Every structure is written in C-alpha cells, then in structure tokens.
C-alpha cells in the first residue's frame, strides 16, 4: 500500500495503544503460569498476533473476547512448529522458553527475521543440554539444564529476556551478563512483568537470580506504549494513558523532545538504550535548526531494516541533510523539510516517522509500503487522521 500525505498540523488527544513490550511478556508468563489468566490488551498488532500464534503452537490455549485474552498454560508435550512471522521478540523470547519446556521445536519466520543475530542464545542452549542446528529455520531438541548461565548483553537484550522468562520452568537459576549491556530498560520491563506474575528476580551487579517459583495466574493489563506514542508526541499532539513512571525506556521521548526545542546549537544523544526512537528523533532533529548527533547506534543495523541506512535515506529524500556511519547518525537541521517520496523499507517505524515528517514539510509526502505500520500499530493512520492528518491511499 502506498499513500500520499498532504502537510497539515496535528493537534488534539488520542489514547495510547497497549505496550507491545508488556503484551509479549504478559502473554508468555500467562502461558507458563499455574492456572488460567486474563490479560487486557487494547490493541493488537502483527507482532503480538505472532506471539499468540507461537504460544498456541507450543501448547497454550488463548481465547479472545473483545480486549480480554484468556490464557490457559502450556500442557502438552508434543513437538511444535512455531511461526514467528517477522517478530524478533517472539523468536528470541520463545526459543529459550521452548528449550525450558523440553520440547522439540522448529522456529521459522520471514522478512529480515532469518538474518537477525541469534548466536548468543543458541550457543548458550548448546552448552546447557539442548541440541540446536546451525541454520534457519532454527530446530531445538532437549531440555535446558543448568543453574548458572553467562550471556553477552551487547547484541540484544531480548536474549536475556528470553532466558529470564524460561528459567522459572526449569526451577530457577542465575544469569550473568557479560560485555556491554545494551537496552537494559527492556530487561527492566521483563522484571516488572515477572514480578506482577509472582516471580521476583533479584538483580545484583550484572547478575540476575531467578527464584525456584512458578508464575502465578491472575488478571493483568498491558500499560500504554511510549514507543508508539512518541510519534504523535513529536508532532505536538497529546497522548493519554501513559505511565510516567513506566519501566519503558522510550518514556525518555518527552525529555528528548524538550532538548530538541533548542535552536542553533549542537546536540548529542546516546541512543544505545532507545533504538526504537531513532527514526522519529531524526525527523524532529531535521525540523529544528542545528546539528544533532545520535551516537552508539550500531545495533540499529540489525532491526526490521538497517535503520541507520533507512533513517538517513528517509531524511534526505524529504529534503533534509543526514549522514550515517556504522554507529551514528548526524542530522543538520534546516528548520523544516521539503517533502518527497519515502520507501518504508518494510519497517513500521520508518513508515510512521515519514508520516509525522509531513507536519514539517511544505510539499506532499509519498510513502511506499505504508502498510508496514501493521507490525506494531495497525490503527496508526486512523489516529493520524483523527488528529488532523490528511492522506490518500494510491
């Protein structure tokens, strides 16, 4: 789907959609709990649908009524074929969970998913009782064993989350994080969700101690999503139902937007813990006057697209000036953008950022592959229109 957006101011209020990060983790905890749980998720996306489908393949029963998802935990011991679609979270969380359940599983997916790194968690599984093949689709067989685990935290925090979610099913254990720990805030979300489900993990230095305790069932609600709210906040709209004290690292968007109000001075932002905010921060940076440097961005190359390349391309195609290196993006803000054609690179955050960029453009913005938003925010364009956005589907 391609769309053309006519520049117009966005204003008004919308409610935040449910946090994808919380929903993933809550569904998994519920599927591993001691009884049936109910989870309130106000909005679905392809990634959350992938996790629901994957947990069903692993043996959980998940039923939906309106925005309430009833989850009966995994019971059977059958082999599982698990399609993760394009969701990196689904794959990286559930590979160690499948191993903890002792299931023979085949994990597959599409898009860029087969290209995204998996070696830190696969190497750990191989060293702890699990047979793993060396190609995609990923095949595992055997039950995860051991009490102490060491894993590199420099590639993705998702591996750590997967192991944390898995260990209650093996009787607990210790996880030592080595290397440069990236995106720790996402692990903090995991710890918060596990605590809601009755498993209180102890954090000491770079070690997590998971107790010998099963997840407890109950009623849970996924809180509002700061990552997706960031797009409309950057456009000057208001977004309700956000937890100001959330563990979500992307709540920093409010602080960053305030910083970017400064004109005619160079600003440097470390994005190592907020990689998902980079495309929209780049748009806002291009709309101010001054140089903005986004540093420690190397992991962006491993997202749904190479987000250093796709972000720089988006800004330049819209009449801005941006340059990328292996680990940074520099934007020379001109106080606005011209408009033009943007390819989404099948990346939801590029598509949404390009739409918000239209607010700062003097000419129309055409987005190729605009349907990429369905990965995390299927109703994005509907909310965009509610706030005053003007677009036509080609």
QUIKADA-V218780 format. One record per residue. N is the residue number from 1. D_LAST is the distance of its C-alpha to the last C-alpha in whole Angstrom. Layout:
{{N;D_LAST} {N;D_LAST}}
//
This chain:
{{1;7} {2;6} {3;5} {4;7} {5;11} {6;13} {7;17} {8;19} {9;22} {10;22} {11;25} {12;27} {13;28} {14;26} {15;28} {16;28} {17;27} {18;29} {19;30} {20;29} {21;32} {22;35} {23;33} {24;33} {25;37} {26;38} {27;37} {28;39} {29;42} {30;42} {31;42} {32;45} {33;46} {34;50} {35;48} {36;45} {37;43} {38;40} {39;37} {40;35} {41;32} {42;29} {43;26} {44;25} {45;23} {46;23} {47;26} {48;28} {49;27} {50;28} {51;32} {52;32} {53;32} {54;34} {55;37} {56;37} {57;37} {58;40} {59;42} {60;41} {61;40} {62;37} {63;36} {64;34} {65;34} {66;32} {67;32} {68;35} {69;35} {70;39} {71;40} {72;43} {73;44} {74;44} {75;47} {76;47} {77;48} {78;46} {79;44} {80;41} {81;37} {82;35} {83;31} {84;30} {85;26} {86;25} {87;28} {88;30} {89;32} {90;32} {91;34} {92;36} {93;37} {94;38} {95;40} {96;43} {97;43} {98;43} {99;46} {100;48} {101;47} {102;49} {103;46} {104;45} {105;42} {106;39} {107;36} {108;33} {109;29} {110;26} {111;24} {112;26} {113;29} {114;31} {115;31} {116;32} {117;36} {118;38} {119;41} {120;43} {121;43} {122;43} {123;47} {124;48} {125;47} {126;49} {127;52} {128;53} {129;53} {130;50} {131;49} {132;45} {133;44} {134;43} {135;39} {136;36} {137;36} {138;39} {139;42} {140;44} {141;47} {142;50} {143;51} {144;50} {145;54} {146;55} {147;56} {148;55} {149;52} {150;51} {151;47} {152;45} {153;43} {154;42} {155;39} {156;37} {157;39} {158;37} {159;40} {160;42} {161;41} {162;41} {163;44} {164;45} {165;43} {166;45} {167;49} {168;50} {169;50} {170;52} {171;54} {172;53} {173;54} {174;53} {175;51} {176;51} {177;48} {178;49} {179;47} {180;45} {181;44} {182;40} {183;38} {184;41} {185;39} {186;37} {187;41} {188;42} {189;39} {190;41} {191;44} {192;43} {193;42} {194;45} {195;47} {196;45} {197;46} {198;50} {199;50} {200;51} {201;50} {202;53} {203;52} {204;54} {205;54} {206;51} {207;52} {208;51} {209;53} {210;52} {211;54} {212;56} {213;54} {214;51} {215;48} {216;49} {217;47} {218;46} {219;43} {220;40} {221;37} {222;35} {223;35} {224;32} {225;30} {226;30} {227;28} {228;25} {229;26} {230;27} {231;23} {232;23} {233;27} {234;26} {235;24} {236;27} {237;26} {238;29} {239;29} {240;32} {241;33} {242;34} {243;37} {244;39} {245;41} {246;39} {247;40} {248;36} {249;36} {250;33} {251;34} {252;35} {253;32} {254;34} {255;37} {256;34} {257;32} {258;36} {259;37} {260;34} {261;35} {262;38} {263;37} {264;38} {265;40} {266;39} {267;38} {268;38} {269;37} {270;38} {271;35} {272;37} {273;37} {274;33} {275;31} {276;28} {277;28} {278;28} {279;24} {280;24} {281;28} {282;27} {283;24} {284;27} {285;29} {286;27} {287;27} {288;31} {289;33} {290;35} {291;35} {292;34} {293;35} {294;34} {295;37} {296;38} {297;34} {298;35} {299;34} {300;30} {301;30} {302;30} {303;28} {304;24} {305;24} {306;26} {307;26} {308;28} {309;26} {310;22} {311;23} {312;25} {313;22} {314;20} {315;22} {316;23} {317;19} {318;19} {319;22} {320;25} {321;28} {322;28} {323;30} {324;31} {325;34} {326;35} {327;36} {328;34} {329;32} {330;33} {331;30} {332;32} {333;30} {334;30} {335;29} {336;26} {337;23} {338;21} {339;17} {340;15} {341;13} {342;14} {343;14} {344;15} {345;18} {346;17} {347;19} {348;19} {349;21} {350;19} {351;15} {352;17} {353;19} {354;16} {355;15} {356;18} {357;19} {358;17} {359;20} {360;22} {361;20} {362;20} {363;17} {364;13} {365;12} {366;9} {367;10} {368;10} {369;11} {370;11} {371;12} {372;15} {373;16} {374;17} {375;21} {376;22} {377;20} {378;18} {379;18} {380;17} {381;14} {382;16} {383;19} {384;17} {385;16} {386;20} {387;21} {388;19} {389;16} {390;13} {391;10} {392;6} {393;4} {394;0}}
//
